[in-house]
């Protein structure tokens, strides 16, 4: 049997500090973290404001 790793992650404002309008340092950090998980399937949730 083959196992797969499924990861779901809430990016909180797309990884930005101010609803996606500012510097993206949080997003870059999240990307580096997600890479370490080595997921086969990655589902990203976005909880920004409209």
N, CA, C and O atoms as a CHARMM CRD file, in Angstrom:
* protein
*
  200
    1    1 UNK  N      0.84700  -1.18100   0.00000 PROA 1      0.00000
    2    1 UNK  CA     0.00000   0.00000   0.00000 PROA 1      0.00000
    3    1 UNK  C      0.89100   1.24300   0.00000 PROA 1      0.00000
    4    1 UNK  O      1.90500   1.29300   0.69600 PROA 1      0.00000
    5    2 UNK  N      0.50400   2.22800  -0.77900 PROA 2      0.00000
    6    2 UNK  CA     1.23900   3.48800  -0.87000 PROA 2      0.00000
    7    2 UNK  C      0.59200   4.53200   0.02600 PROA 2      0.00000
    8    2 UNK  O     -0.62300   4.72800  -0.00400 PROA 2      0.00000
    9    3 UNK  N      1.40700   5.19100   0.81200 PROA 3      0.00000
   10    3 UNK  CA     0.91000   6.26200   1.68500 PROA 3      0.00000
   11    3 UNK  C      1.16800   7.60900   1.02300 PROA 3      0.00000
   12    3 UNK  O      2.19300   7.81000   0.37200 PROA 3      0.00000
   13    4 UNK  N      0.22900   8.52200   1.19900 PROA 4      0.00000
   14    4 UNK  CA     0.42300   9.89000   0.72200 PROA 4      0.00000
   15    4 UNK  C      0.27300  10.83900   1.90800 PROA 4      0.00000
   16    4 UNK  O     -0.46500  10.56400   2.85500 PROA 4      0.00000
   17    5 UNK  N      0.98200  11.94900   1.83600 PROA 5      0.00000
   18    5 UNK  CA     0.90300  12.96200   2.89600 PROA 5      0.00000
   19    5 UNK  C      0.06300  14.12200   2.39400 PROA 5      0.00000
   20    5 UNK  O      0.40600  14.77400   1.40700 PROA 5      0.00000
   21    6 UNK  N     -1.05500  14.37600   3.09300 PROA 6      0.00000
   22    6 UNK  CA    -1.95700  15.47000   2.76100 PROA 6      0.00000
   23    6 UNK  C     -1.82400  16.53500   3.84500 PROA 6      0.00000
   24    6 UNK  O     -1.90400  16.23500   5.03600 PROA 6      0.00000
   25    7 UNK  N     -1.62000  17.77700   3.42200 PROA 7      0.00000
   26    7 UNK  CA    -1.45600  18.89900   4.35300 PROA 7      0.00000
   27    7 UNK  C     -2.45400  19.98400   3.99000 PROA 7      0.00000
   28    7 UNK  O     -2.60700  20.32400   2.81700 PROA 7      0.00000
   29    8 UNK  N     -3.13600  20.53400   4.99700 PROA 8      0.00000
   30    8 UNK  CA    -3.97100  21.70700   4.79800 PROA 8      0.00000
   31    8 UNK  C     -3.40900  22.81300   5.68100 PROA 8      0.00000
   32    8 UNK  O     -3.00500  22.57100   6.81800 PROA 8      0.00000
   33    9 UNK  N     -3.38900  24.02800   5.14500 PROA 9      0.00000
   34    9 UNK  CA    -2.72800  25.13000   5.83900 PROA 9      0.00000
   35    9 UNK  C     -3.49000  26.41800   5.59100 PROA 9      0.00000
   36    9 UNK  O     -3.79900  26.75000   4.44700 PROA 9      0.00000
   37   10 UNK  N     -3.79500  27.14700   6.66300 PROA 10     0.00000
   38   10 UNK  CA    -4.47100  28.43600   6.54000 PROA 10     0.00000
   39   10 UNK  C     -3.40500  29.52100   6.48300 PROA 10     0.00000
   40   10 UNK  O     -2.64400  29.69800   7.43500 PROA 10     0.00000
   41   11 UNK  N     -3.34700  30.24700   5.37300 PROA 11     0.00000
   42   11 UNK  CA    -2.27700  31.22700   5.16900 PROA 11     0.00000
   43   11 UNK  C     -2.49400  32.53100   5.92200 PROA 11     0.00000
   44   11 UNK  O     -1.56000  33.32700   6.01800 PROA 11     0.00000
   45   12 UNK  N     -3.67700  32.78500   6.45800 PROA 12     0.00000
   46   12 UNK  CA    -4.01700  34.02100   7.17800 PROA 12     0.00000
   47   12 UNK  C     -3.60100  35.25600   6.37400 PROA 12     0.00000
   48   12 UNK  O     -2.44000  35.66300   6.40200 PROA 12     0.00000
   49   13 UNK  N     -4.53800  35.82900   5.67600 PROA 13     0.00000
   50   13 UNK  CA    -4.33400  37.00200   4.82300 PROA 13     0.00000
   51   13 UNK  C     -3.33600  36.73200   3.69800 PROA 13     0.00000
   52   13 UNK  O     -2.65100  37.64800   3.24300 PROA 13     0.00000
   53   14 UNK  N     -3.25200  35.50300   3.25700 PROA 14     0.00000
   54   14 UNK  CA    -2.35100  35.17900   2.15700 PROA 14     0.00000
   55   14 UNK  C     -0.88900  35.30500   2.52900 PROA 14     0.00000
   56   14 UNK  O     -0.03200  35.40700   1.65100 PROA 14     0.00000
   57   15 UNK  N     -0.59000  35.29800   3.83000 PROA 15     0.00000
   58   15 UNK  CA     0.78800  35.39600   4.26900 PROA 15     0.00000
   59   15 UNK  C      1.27800  36.81100   4.43700 PROA 15     0.00000
   60   15 UNK  O      2.45600  37.02600   4.72300 PROA 15     0.00000
   61   16 UNK  N      0.40500  37.77800   4.26700 PROA 16     0.00000
   62   16 UNK  CA     0.79200  39.17800   4.40700 PROA 16     0.00000
   63   16 UNK  C      0.29400  39.73400   5.73200 PROA 16     0.00000
   64   16 UNK  O     -0.65400  39.20300   6.31000 PROA 16     0.00000
   65   17 UNK  N      0.91600  40.78500   6.21100 PROA 17     0.00000
   66   17 UNK  CA     0.56500  41.36500   7.49900 PROA 17     0.00000
   67   17 UNK  C     -0.69900  42.21400   7.44900 PROA 17     0.00000
   68   17 UNK  O     -1.34800  42.40400   8.47800 PROA 17     0.00000
   69   18 UNK  N     -1.05900  42.72500   6.28700 PROA 18     0.00000
   70   18 UNK  CA    -2.17000  43.68100   6.21500 PROA 18     0.00000
   71   18 UNK  C     -3.10100  43.38100   5.05200 PROA 18     0.00000
   72   18 UNK  O     -3.26500  44.19600   4.14300 PROA 18     0.00000
   73   19 UNK  N     -3.70600  42.20200   5.09300 PROA 19     0.00000
   74   19 UNK  CA    -4.69700  41.80000   4.09500 PROA 19     0.00000
   75   19 UNK  C     -4.14400  41.76600   2.67100 PROA 19     0.00000
   76   19 UNK  O     -4.89000  41.96500   1.71200 PROA 19     0.00000
   77   20 UNK  N     -2.83600  41.51400   2.52800 PROA 20     0.00000
   78   20 UNK  CA    -2.25000  41.31900   1.20900 PROA 20     0.00000
   79   20 UNK  C     -1.69200  42.56100   0.55300 PROA 20     0.00000
   80   20 UNK  O     -1.32800  42.52400  -0.62200 PROA 20     0.00000
   81   21 UNK  N     -1.61600  43.66100   1.28100 PROA 21     0.00000
   82   21 UNK  CA    -1.16200  44.89700   0.65100 PROA 21     0.00000
   83   21 UNK  C      0.26600  45.28200   1.02100 PROA 21     0.00000
   84   21 UNK  O      0.82600  46.19900   0.42000 PROA 21     0.00000
   85   22 UNK  N      0.85400  44.61700   1.97700 PROA 22     0.00000
   86   22 UNK  CA     2.17500  45.01100   2.46400 PROA 22     0.00000
   87   22 UNK  C      3.27900  44.04400   2.06300 PROA 22     0.00000
   88   22 UNK  O      3.14900  43.26900   1.11500 PROA 22     0.00000
   89   23 UNK  N      4.35600  44.11600   2.81000 PROA 23     0.00000
   90   23 UNK  CA     5.52800  43.27700   2.53700 PROA 23     0.00000
   91   23 UNK  C      5.17900  41.80000   2.70300 PROA 23     0.00000
   92   23 UNK  O      4.35100  41.43600   3.53900 PROA 23     0.00000
   93   24 UNK  N      5.80900  40.97100   1.91100 PROA 24     0.00000
   94   24 UNK  CA     5.47700  39.54800   1.89800 PROA 24     0.00000
   95   24 UNK  C      6.40400  38.66300   2.70700 PROA 24     0.00000
   96   24 UNK  O      6.53700  37.48200   2.38600 PROA 24     0.00000
   97   25 UNK  N      7.06000  39.18400   3.75500 PROA 25     0.00000
   98   25 UNK  CA     8.00100  38.35500   4.50400 PROA 25     0.00000
   99   25 UNK  C      7.31100  37.16300   5.16700 PROA 25     0.00000
  100   25 UNK  O      7.90800  36.09100   5.26200 PROA 25     0.00000
  101   26 UNK  N      6.08000  37.32400   5.62500 PROA 26     0.00000
  102   26 UNK  CA     5.36500  36.19800   6.21500 PROA 26     0.00000
  103   26 UNK  C      5.09500  35.12000   5.16000 PROA 26     0.00000
  104   26 UNK  O      5.21600  33.92800   5.44100 PROA 26     0.00000
  105   27 UNK  N      4.73600  35.53900   3.96500 PROA 27     0.00000
  106   27 UNK  CA     4.46000  34.57000   2.90100 PROA 27     0.00000
  107   27 UNK  C      5.71200  33.76800   2.57600 PROA 27     0.00000
  108   27 UNK  O      5.64300  32.54800   2.43100 PROA 27     0.00000
  109   28 UNK  N      6.83300  34.42700   2.46400 PROA 28     0.00000
  110   28 UNK  CA     8.07700  33.71000   2.15300 PROA 28     0.00000
  111   28 UNK  C      8.40800  32.70100   3.25700 PROA 28     0.00000
  112   28 UNK  O      8.85800  31.59100   2.97300 PROA 28     0.00000
  113   29 UNK  N      8.18500  33.08900   4.51000 PROA 29     0.00000
  114   29 UNK  CA     8.42100  32.16800   5.61700 PROA 29     0.00000
  115   29 UNK  C      7.48500  30.97600   5.58000 PROA 29     0.00000
  116   29 UNK  O      7.89400  29.85000   5.86500 PROA 29     0.00000
  117   30 UNK  N      6.23300  31.21800   5.23200 PROA 30     0.00000
  118   30 UNK  CA     5.26400  30.12700   5.13800 PROA 30     0.00000
  119   30 UNK  C      5.64500  29.16500   4.01800 PROA 30     0.00000
  120   30 UNK  O      5.53100  27.95000   4.17400 PROA 30     0.00000
  121   31 UNK  N      6.09300  29.70200   2.90100 PROA 31     0.00000
  122   31 UNK  CA     6.49400  28.85000   1.77600 PROA 31     0.00000
  123   31 UNK  C      7.65500  27.95000   2.19900 PROA 31     0.00000
  124   31 UNK  O      7.64400  26.75300   1.91100 PROA 31     0.00000
  125   32 UNK  N      8.64300  28.50700   2.87000 PROA 32     0.00000
  126   32 UNK  CA     9.78500  27.70900   3.31300 PROA 32     0.00000
  127   32 UNK  C      9.33700  26.62100   4.29200 PROA 32     0.00000
  128   32 UNK  O      9.80600  25.48500   4.21400 PROA 32     0.00000
  129   33 UNK  N      8.43100  26.96500   5.21300 PROA 33     0.00000
  130   33 UNK  CA     7.90200  25.97500   6.15500 PROA 33     0.00000
  131   33 UNK  C      7.16900  24.85600   5.41300 PROA 33     0.00000
  132   33 UNK  O      7.38600  23.67700   5.69000 PROA 33     0.00000
  133   34 UNK  N      6.30200  25.22800   4.47300 PROA 34     0.00000
  134   34 UNK  CA     5.51900  24.23200   3.74400 PROA 34     0.00000
  135   34 UNK  C      6.41200  23.29200   2.93900 PROA 34     0.00000
  136   34 UNK  O      6.10600  22.10700   2.80600 PROA 34     0.00000
  137   35 UNK  N      7.49900  23.80800   2.41000 PROA 35     0.00000
  138   35 UNK  CA     8.43900  22.95500   1.66900 PROA 35     0.00000
  139   35 UNK  C      8.99500  21.85500   2.56000 PROA 35     0.00000
  140   35 UNK  O      9.20200  20.73200   2.10000 PROA 35     0.00000
  141   36 UNK  N      9.24100  22.16600   3.83700 PROA 36     0.00000
  142   36 UNK  CA     9.82300  21.17200   4.74200 PROA 36     0.00000
  143   36 UNK  C      8.86700  20.02000   5.01800 PROA 36     0.00000
  144   36 UNK  O      9.31100  18.94100   5.40900 PROA 36     0.00000
  145   37 UNK  N      7.57200  20.22000   4.82400 PROA 37     0.00000
  146   37 UNK  CA     6.58900  19.17400   5.09700 PROA 37     0.00000
  147   37 UNK  C      6.57900  18.08100   4.03600 PROA 37     0.00000
  148   37 UNK  O      6.11400  16.97100   4.29400 PROA 37     0.00000
  149   38 UNK  N      7.08900  18.38700   2.84500 PROA 38     0.00000
  150   38 UNK  CA     7.16500  17.42600   1.73900 PROA 38     0.00000
  151   38 UNK  C      5.81300  16.74700   1.48800 PROA 38     0.00000
  152   38 UNK  O      5.72500  15.52200   1.40900 PROA 38     0.00000
  153   39 UNK  N      4.77400  17.55900   1.36600 PROA 39     0.00000
  154   39 UNK  CA     3.41700  17.04700   1.15100 PROA 39     0.00000
  155   39 UNK  C      3.23300  16.55400  -0.28300 PROA 39     0.00000
  156   39 UNK  O      3.77700  17.12400  -1.22900 PROA 39     0.00000
  157   40 UNK  N      2.46000  15.49000  -0.41800 PROA 40     0.00000
  158   40 UNK  CA     2.04900  15.03400  -1.74200 PROA 40     0.00000
  159   40 UNK  C      0.88100  15.87100  -2.24600 PROA 40     0.00000
  160   40 UNK  O      0.78000  16.16700  -3.43700 PROA 40     0.00000
  161   41 UNK  N      0.00100  16.24900  -1.32500 PROA 41     0.00000
  162   41 UNK  CA    -1.13900  17.10900  -1.63600 PROA 41     0.00000
  163   41 UNK  C     -1.14400  18.24500  -0.62900 PROA 41     0.00000
  164   41 UNK  O     -1.08800  18.01500   0.57900 PROA 41     0.00000
  165   42 UNK  N     -1.21000  19.46700  -1.12900 PROA 42     0.00000
  166   42 UNK  CA    -1.19700  20.65200  -0.27300 PROA 42     0.00000
  167   42 UNK  C     -2.44100  21.48800  -0.57900 PROA 42     0.00000
  168   42 UNK  O     -2.64100  21.92700  -1.71200 PROA 42     0.00000
  169   43 UNK  N     -3.27100  21.70300   0.44000 PROA 43     0.00000
  170   43 UNK  CA    -4.47200  22.51900   0.28900 PROA 43     0.00000
  171   43 UNK  C     -4.25300  23.80100   1.09200 PROA 43     0.00000
  172   43 UNK  O     -4.06600  23.75000   2.30800 PROA 43     0.00000
  173   44 UNK  N     -4.27500  24.93700   0.42100 PROA 44     0.00000
  174   44 UNK  CA    -4.08400  26.22400   1.08800 PROA 44     0.00000
  175   44 UNK  C     -5.43000  26.90300   1.29300 PROA 44     0.00000
  176   44 UNK  O     -6.24900  26.97800   0.37700 PROA 44     0.00000
  177   45 UNK  N     -5.64500  27.39400   2.50300 PROA 45     0.00000
  178   45 UNK  CA    -6.83900  28.15700   2.82200 PROA 45     0.00000
  179   45 UNK  C     -6.43500  29.61900   2.97500 PROA 45     0.00000
  180   45 UNK  O     -5.37700  29.91600   3.52900 PROA 45     0.00000
  181   46 UNK  N     -7.24600  30.50400   2.50400 PROA 46     0.00000
  182   46 UNK  CA    -6.99500  31.93400   2.58600 PROA 46     0.00000
  183   46 UNK  C     -8.07500  32.56200   3.45500 PROA 46     0.00000
  184   46 UNK  O     -9.26500  32.40900   3.17900 PROA 46     0.00000
  185   47 UNK  N     -7.66600  33.26300   4.49900 PROA 47     0.00000
  186   47 UNK  CA    -8.65800  33.86800   5.40000 PROA 47     0.00000
  187   47 UNK  C     -8.55900  35.39100   5.37000 PROA 47     0.00000
  188   47 UNK  O     -8.52500  36.03900   6.41600 PROA 47     0.00000
  189   48 UNK  N     -8.51300  35.94400   4.18900 PROA 48     0.00000
  190   48 UNK  CA    -8.43300  37.38700   4.06700 PROA 48     0.00000
  191   48 UNK  C     -9.77500  38.06400   4.19600 PROA 48     0.00000
  192   48 UNK  O    -10.81800  37.41100   4.23900 PROA 48     0.00000
  193   49 UNK  N     -9.73700  39.35900   4.25600 PROA 49     0.00000
  194   49 UNK  CA   -10.94900  40.15600   4.33300 PROA 49     0.00000
  195   49 UNK  C    -11.38900  40.58300   2.93800 PROA 49     0.00000
  196   49 UNK  O    -10.55900  40.72300   2.04000 PROA 49     0.00000
  197   50 UNK  N    -12.66300  40.78400   2.76000 PROA 50     0.00000
  198   50 UNK  CA   -13.15100  41.23800   1.45600 PROA 50     0.00000
  199   50 UNK  C    -13.51100  42.69900   1.49000 PROA 50     0.00000
  200   50 UNK  O    -13.94100  43.25200   0.47800 PROA 50     0.00000
